[in-house]
Amino acid sequence: MGEPVPVEWNENENPWDLLNVMARHPNTTVDKEMCKSPQRTPLKARRSRLSKLLENHQELDSKIVSVRGIGYRLELVRDEVIVLEADGPEDLKVRR
């Protein structure tokens, strides 16, 4: 674990949004209302697409657990999660 996942974020926005929300709230069950554009794509479809995108990163994918009837949870310790965000191409920030 700890290796970058080399996929274009813009091509698959909804599944990555799910991972982003889970990374920002580790060990918290994420429901569809916590995601961007919750009515557009069902949570189960986002999770399925995310699993396909992470097929070469099974260790990370296995940390995402289903919470029946509610959503999904990323089972990681907050200190193990680093989220990179950018307001533009020159403004990359690390958020822990």
N, C-alpha and C positions, 0 to 999 in steps of 0.2 A: 504494500500500500504506500501511498505517498507519491506516486508517479502521476504526471499530468494525463488527462484524458484528451487525446488529440482529435477533436471533432469540432466542426464549425458550429458555434452556438446559435447563430442566426438561422441556420437551416432547420433546426429542431427546437424551436423556442419553448413549446409547452412542456416536454419532458424535462428539459434543463431547468425550467422554472420550478418544477416540483423538487428537483435535487437542490436547487438554490434555497428554497424555503426550508427544506429539511436541514440543510447545513447551517442555516442561521438559527434554527431552533432544534438542535440535537436532543434526542430522547423525549421529544414532544410529538404527539400524534398530530399530523398535518391533515386537515380536511380540505375539500375543494375550495371553500371560501377563503382560505389563506393564500391560494395561488392567484396569479395574475389571470384575468379573464376567466373566472370560474365557470361561467355558463357555456363557454365556447367548446371546451374539450373535457369529456368526463375524466375523473381522476384515475379510474382503472385503465383507460386508454393511455394516459400520460405515463403511468407506471409501466405498462407493457412496452411502450416505445423506449422508455428510459432503460429498461432491462436489456433491450436489444442494443442500445448504444453502449452499454457497459459490458457487452459480452466478453471483451478482453480484459475486464477488470472485475472478475468474479468476487474477489475479496471485498470490494466496495459494495457491489450489488447485494451480496449476502448480508450486509449490515442494514439493509432496508427491509423492514418487516411490515406485514399487513396487520392492521388492527381492524378486525371484522366490523363492518357496518359504519366505520368512521373514516379511515384513511390509512396513512402509512407513517412510519417512524424510522428515522436514521439512528441506529444504536451505536453512537460514538460518544466519547467523553468530549466535552466542549473544548478542552485543550488540544484535542487531536484534529480539530477542524480549523482550516484556514480558508476564508472566502476572499477571493480577489474581486474587486469591483472597480469600474471605471466610469467617470462622467464623460469621458472623451478619450481619444487615442493617446493623449499625453498625460492622463490623470489616473494612473493605476494606484489603487489603495489596497492595503491588506487589512482585513477585518477579522478579528478573532472573537 
